[in-house]
Amino acid sequence: MSVPTIRDVRAFTTRGGGADYHDQSGYHWIDDHIATPMARYPEYRQSRQSFGINVLGTLLVEIEASDGTVGFALTTAGEIGAFIVERHLSRFLIGRKITEIEKIWDQMFNATLYYGRKGVVLNAISVVDLALWDLLGKVRQEPVHALLGGPVRDELMFYATGTRPDLAKQLGFIGGKLPLLHGPAEGDEGLKKNIAKLEDMRSKVGDDFWLMYDCWMSLDVNYATRLAHKANEVGLKWIEECLPPDDYWGYAELKRNVPKGMLVTTGEHEATRWGFRMLLEMGCCDIIQPDVNWCGGITELIKISALADAHGALVVPHGSSVYSYHFVITRHNSPFTEIIMTAPHADKVLPAFTPLLLDEPIPVNGRMKASALDRPGFGVRLNPEMELHRPYPRA
């Protein structure tokens, strides 16, 4: 049986319709006074949209095989990513066998080294890679997790990220991760409010439920150290992404500074095996949190995870729904995973990429059976009612 080749690559952006949870028109906890690197400026403190977290929008890539099968995936890269995919990366795909995923990744990465390595370029490479895995699974009529070696456990366990860990406990999750609301620019008063919020949630969830703080690159080592020690008295399990992603030295210092037993986690905005090698070899963290839609896709996440395993570190990907679920279920050093509560008040479990995707599975009582991931590819469909725009079609 001949292996299909790739005959077309198409890059689309979304226009409205709630396709990006960072682009909310009304109230949403994810955009409500969250500590950020821009919070040092009062005019950009209340809303992340105010400084442009939503400007890129969603990039969706379709890859069509010679037998007519179409694989697709999405990421955050917008029109910039669409240009990169259509005008640059597509040359490494057209005419290739759909099984040449490793070679295609290597050529995309090396061809973009002079202007890439991280950020939007890696997002674009990631989404192409994920679309290739989706395509291969559909052609072979197998889920992506089967292509990766199959499940090592019968179900996934989840913690929930949102402003209501108390509700997350009621919904069956193993823990709740809060967004940090006040950064260094708000001084000691802000620090007190952060601890008060944590104390309030601890009183509601009891002593055994995990509570974590997501600091979204907003702190310095001094503030993060003070926060860690005060939060330790309230039983904080881990402190996440406190510093800018490239401050490996700061992370190493912070890990030395935190109270014994508290975990330091990071990696949401890191990319490739080289970035994670720095985190691991410099002793920066206990858990790495790559986002498969940003770090280089499944092909690169395989390497990142193997490297972490050799260092005795856990890999708990940043919430990216089916694109990480299929990976986590196949790895012993990924014992649980994240779901971001996309409901505006974090009070119910919704699919992460609704309404863009259909058939996206969600956990029930904080768990998801491996069998929920048994459809071919990543097991999701594109919602035909979503408005798509193809800004840079190839000539």
N, C-alpha and C positions, 0 to 999 in steps of 0.2 A: 504494500500500500504506500503510495507516494505521500510525502509530507507537503501540505499546502504551503504556498508562499504568500507573502504580504503584497497586496495589490493597491491598497490605499490607506492613507493616514489622514484623519480629519480632526481639527482642533476647534472647539466651540467654547464660547463664553455664555453665561446665563445673564438674563436681563430681568431683574425683579423676581417676584413670585416667592420670595422667602427662601431662595436656594442656598443662601449663605447665612448661617446663624449669627455671624458678626454684623450683618446688615439688617438690623431691626428697625422698624418704623415706630414701634411703641415701646413700652417698658420691657426690659429683659434684664435679668440679674447679671448676665454676662457683660453688660455695658454700663453697670451702675457703680461708679466710684470704686473701681478696682485699681490697686496700686500698680503702676507701670513705670518704665524709665522716663516717661514724659510727665509724671506726676509732680516733678520738681517745679513745673510751671503751672500756677493755679488755673489758668484758662484751659488747660488740657487735663484737669484732674477728675472731673465728674464723669466724663464719657470717653471711652476708648475710640469711639467713632470721631470724636472731635479732632484727633490727630491723625485719623486716616486708617484705622485697622481694617476698614471695610472697602478700601479703594480698589484693591486688586480684583476681588470677586472670584467666582469659581471658573476653573478651566476643566473642560471635559474633553477627553481624547478618545476617538474611535479608531480601531485598527481592523481593517477588513482583509480577510484571507481570500485566496484564489477560489475557494469553494463557497464563498459567500458568507461564511461565519464572521460575526463581528464581536470583538472584545472591546470593552471600554472601561474607563476609570476616571476619577476626578481628583482635583487638588485645588489649592489656592495659588493661582498664578495669573488669572485673568488674561487680558489681551497681550501683555508682555510675554507670558508663557505660550500663548497661541502662536505668536510670531516665531518664537524659538522652535516650537515643534514643527510648524509647517515649512518654514523657510530654511531651517538648519538640520534638525534631528531627523526629519523624514528621509533624507538621503541614505541614512544608515539602516532603513527598514524596507523600503520598496524593493521588491524582488527577492528578499531574504526568506529562508525557511522560517516558519513560526517557532521552530525549536532553537533557533540561534540566539537565545535570550542573553546568555553570558557575553557573547561576542558583541552583540548590539549595545549592551550596557557599556562595555569597555570603550567602544568607539565613540559613543555619545559623550562619555565623561572626558576622554582625552581630547576630543575635538573642541570641547568648550572650556578647557583648562584656562585659556588665556582671558576669559571673561566670566568664568563660572566658579566652580568648587563648592559653593554654598548658595543659600537663598533661592531666588526665583528660578535660576537655572537648574538647581537640583530638584526643585519642585517639578519642573517640566520633565526632567529625566525620570523622576519617580513615577509620574502619571503614565508616561509611555511604558515604563517597565510593568506597572500594575495592569495596564491594558493588555500587554503581551501575555501575562500570566492568566488573565481572564480569558483571552482568546484560546490559549493552549488548553485550558480546562474545558472550554466549550467544544473544541474540536475533538478532544479525547473523551468527552462526556464524563469528566471527573471533576470533583471540587478541587480548588487550589490546595487545600490541606492534604489531599491525597497525593498531589504532585510533590509535596514537600516531605513526604514520608509517612503521613497519616497521624491521627490523634494519639497522644500519649496519655490521655485521660478521657473520661466519659462526658465531662461537662466543663464549662468555663465558670469561674467565680468572678464576681464584679465588685468593685467599689464605685461609688457615685461621686461625681464632681458637681457641686452646686452650693447654693446658699442654705440648704435645708438638710443637713445631716440627720436631723431628728426624723424627718420624713423618709430619708434614705434607709434608716434602720427599720422603719415600719414596712418598707417595700422589700426587705430581705437582703439588702446589700451588706457586705462585710465591713464597710467603712464609708466615711464621707469626707471629701476634700473640699475645704472652704477656699474661696478666693480671698487673699489678703486685701483689705480695703484701704489701709493707711500706710504710706511709706515714710522714709526718713524726713521728707520735707514737712511733714505734719508733726514732727517732734515727739516729745514725750507724751503729749496728750493723745496723739495718734497711736502710739505704742500701747498706751493704756486701753484704748478702744479695741485694738486688736486682741488683747488678752481678755478683755471683758466679753467680747464676742465668743471667744473660745470657751471661756468659763460657762457662759450661758448654754452653749451647745453641749458641753460635757454634763451639765446638770440634767439635760433632757435625754441624753443617750446612755448614760451610765458609764461605769468605769471600763467595760470590756470592749466597747465599740471603738474602732479605729477613727481617729480624727487627724487630719493632715492640713497643712497650709500650703497653698500654691502662691508663690511670691512673684511670679512672672517677670523675672529679670530686674526687679525694681529696687533692690536693696544694695547696701555696701556691707563689707565684712563685719564692721563694728555693729551696725544695726541688726544684721542677721544673727550675730552671736548673742546680743542682748535679747532678741526675740526668742531665740531657741532656749535660752536658760529660763526665761519667764514662762514660756509655753510648756517646758518640761514639767513644771509643777502642776500643769493641767493635763498631763498625759499625752502630749502631742507625739504621734508616731513618727512622722517625718516632716521635714521642711524642704520645700521643692523650688528649684530654679530661682534661687535668691539673687544671683549675680548675672551680669552680662555673659552670654555663652562662651566668649573667648577668654574670660578671666579664669583660666585653669589654676593659676597660682592662688587666687582668692578662694576658689572652691576647696583647694587642698588645705588652706589655712582654716577655713570654716569647718571642714570635717574634723580637724584636730581640736577645734574650739567647742564643738557642741557637746552637751552632756552625754555621758556614757549611756548607750542604748538607743539614743535618738538617731534616726537615719537621715542621711543627706541624699537627696535625689535631684537629678537634672538630665538634660539631653533633649528636651522637646524641640529646641531650636538648634540642635547640633546636626551635623550631616557627615556621612561617609565613615568608613572604618578608621580613617586617619584622625578625624575629630574625636571619635569615641576612644581611640587608642590613647590620646592625650588624657582624657578623663580617667581612664582606667589605670594607666601606668603612673600617673601622678597622684593617685589615691584621692581623687576628688569627690567620690560619691560611693554609696552602697548599692544604689539602684540606678540603672540608666533607663531613659524614657524616650527612645527614638520615636518619631512620628513617621510611619511607613510611607505616608504621602509626601514627605519632605526630605527624608534622610537619604533617599536613593532607591526607594522601592523595595520589593521583596528580595530581589537579587542582592542588594547591598545589605539588607537587614540580616540575611543568612550569615554573612561574614561578621557583622557587628555582634550578633548573638553568640557566635562561636568564640569570638575574642572575649566577650564578657564572661562566658562560661569558663574559659581558661583562667580568668582572674577571680572566679568565685563570686561574681556579681550577678544580680537578677536583672532581667530585661522585662520591663513593664511598659509597653508602648503607650504613648500619648493616644487618647481616645480617637480612633479613626474607624470605628465600626468594623464591617466585614473585612476591610483591608488589613486590619491587624488580627481580628479573631481567627482567621484561617491560619495565621502564623503562630499565634499564642498556643492554640490547641495542639501544636506539634512539638512544643519545646518544654523540656523539664525545668529550665531556668526562667520560665515565664509562668509562675504558678497562679496568677490572677491577672485581671486586666481592668481597664477603666471604661466607664461610660460617662459621657458628658450629658447632664440633664438639660436638654434643649427646650423644655417647657419654660416659659418666661418666669414662673415663680418656683421652678425646680420642684414641682409638686406631683409630677407624674412622669412615667417613663415613655419617651417617644423615640422613634428611629432618629439617628443622628443626622441623616441627610434627607429627611423628609422636607419638602415634597418632591425633591429631584429624583429620588430612587424609589422603586417599588420592590416589595418582597424582602425588605431589610429586616432581619430578625432582631428581636429585643429580648433581654433577659426577663425571666419570670421568677419572682422571689429571689432576685439577685443571682440567678443561675441561668445557664443556657446549655441545653443538651448538644453534644457534638452532632447529633443527627439533624439539628436545625441548620447545619452548614453543608448539607449533602447535595445541594443542587450544583450543576456544572459551573465551572469558573468560580467567581465570587458569589454567585447565586442571586444576584439582584438584576432588576431591569430598569431601564431609563423610563421615567414618566413621560409618555407621549404628549402630555398637555403642557409641559414646560417649554417656554420660549427660548430657543437657542439662536446664537448669532455666530457665524463663521467669518471672522474679520480678515483673515489672511489666507484665503484658499490658494493652494499651489497652482502655478500656471500650467 
